[in-house]
Amino acid sequence: MSEQGSTTVSGATEQPAVAPAVAAATASPVPTTRSPGPPAGAEGAAPERIDRRKVREGTVVSQSMDKTAVVAVVERVRHPRYAKTVQRTKRLYVHDEQNTVAVGDRVRVAETRPLSKLKRWRLVEIVERAR
């Protein structure tokens, strides 16, 4: 009772040999996001990290909470059916540690880890002060 493609040697099943070309084709390469260089703990310059966090620019519409501002970000998108450019506004809750922004300021915000139920953005810089 022999099985086709495998042989039994002392109770163990041995798999048939795979050609090297087939084995190389089935192995998936691991993509690297860092540039080649010394390891992080080694002497020399640290490798560059690719920052995938989103950065948006908008206008402060509310600053009544402590250390939190609400920023309105206007996005212009093309309507899928009518091909007209329409404006979509999103309200982002932004962490402002020193309470430095005022209503009407233009600010740049960056995505961050969740800081509260609604806060997922942090203040990067104040681009323009309100007049």
Secondary structure as UniProt FT lines:
FT   TURN            4..5
FT   STRAND          7..9
FT   TURN            10..11
FT   STRAND          12..14
FT   HELIX           20..26
FT   TURN            40..41
FT   STRAND          55..65
FT   TURN            66..67
FT   STRAND          68..78
FT   TURN            80..82
FT   STRAND          85..95
FT   TURN            97..98
FT   TURN            103..104
FT   STRAND          106..111
FT   STRAND          119..128
//
